[in-house]
């Protein structure tokens, strides 16, 4: 019997451009066996995709775009979260 499961891919880019370089990422695989380890951020030196556009070409769907950051005058150089985070998903079929 086949069932559909969701995979989530989070890509943080260097700029808001969808072709921009991936600088951080995480994958959550709902199709993996229950006892399988999920990938954690930093598990690999190489991102699964170089950009959001590359992931889209491989069948991932963008489900959330980042809100562009607003910097208060005088605080432009303060660090915080990575501002260009895209959430993607795809459905995969598994046999049970």
C-alpha positions in Angstrom: 0.0 0.0 0.0 1.4 3.4 -1.0 1.0 6.5 1.2 2.0 10.1 0.6 4.3 11.9 3.2 5.6 15.4 3.4 9.2 16.6 3.4 10.1 20.1 4.6 13.2 21.9 3.5 14.3 25.2 5.1 16.9 27.2 3.2 18.5 30.5 4.4 20.0 32.5 1.6 22.6 35.2 1.4 20.2 37.7 -0.2 16.4 37.6 -1.0 17.1 36.6 -4.6 15.9 33.0 -5.2 19.1 32.2 -7.1 21.2 33.5 -4.1 23.7 31.1 -2.3 22.3 28.9 0.5 24.1 29.7 3.7 22.2 27.5 6.2 19.6 24.8 5.9 17.5 22.1 7.6 15.5 19.1 6.3 12.6 17.4 8.1 11.6 14.1 6.4 8.2 12.8 7.2 8.8 9.9 4.8 11.7 8.6 6.8 11.2 5.6 9.1 10.2 6.5 12.7 13.6 5.4 14.1 15.6 7.3 11.4 17.6 10.3 12.5 16.5 13.6 11.1 19.2 15.8 9.6 20.2 18.6 12.0 21.6 21.9 10.9 25.3 21.6 10.5 25.3 17.9 9.7 27.0 18.6 6.4 29.3 21.1 4.9 27.5 21.1 1.6 23.9 22.3 1.4 21.3 20.0 -0.3 20.7 22.8 -2.9 22.8 25.8 -3.9 19.7 28.0 -4.0 15.9 28.0 -3.7 15.6 28.0 -7.5 17.7 24.8 -7.7 15.4 23.1 -5.2 12.3 24.2 -7.1 13.8 22.7 -10.3 14.1 19.4 -8.3 10.4 19.4 -7.4 10.3 21.4 -4.2 7.4 23.9 -3.7 8.0 27.2 -1.9 5.3 27.5 0.8 6.8 30.5 2.7 8.7 33.5 1.6 10.7 35.7 4.1 9.4 39.1 5.1 12.1 41.6 4.1 13.9 42.9 7.2 13.4 46.4 8.4 16.4 47.9 10.1 16.0 50.8 12.5 18.3 53.7 11.8 21.5 53.2 13.8 20.9 49.4 14.2 21.8 48.3 10.6 24.8 46.3 11.6 23.4 44.4 14.6 23.3 40.7 14.2 20.3 38.5 14.7 18.4 35.7 12.9 19.2 35.0 9.3 16.7 37.2 7.4 16.2 35.4 4.1 14.6 32.1 5.2 12.5 30.1 2.7 10.4 27.1 3.6 9.8 24.5 0.9 7.9 21.2 0.8 7.4 18.2 -1.4 5.2 15.2 -1.2 6.8 11.7 -1.7 5.1 8.4 -2.0 6.2 5.6 0.3 5.3 1.9 0.3 4.1 0.5 3.6 
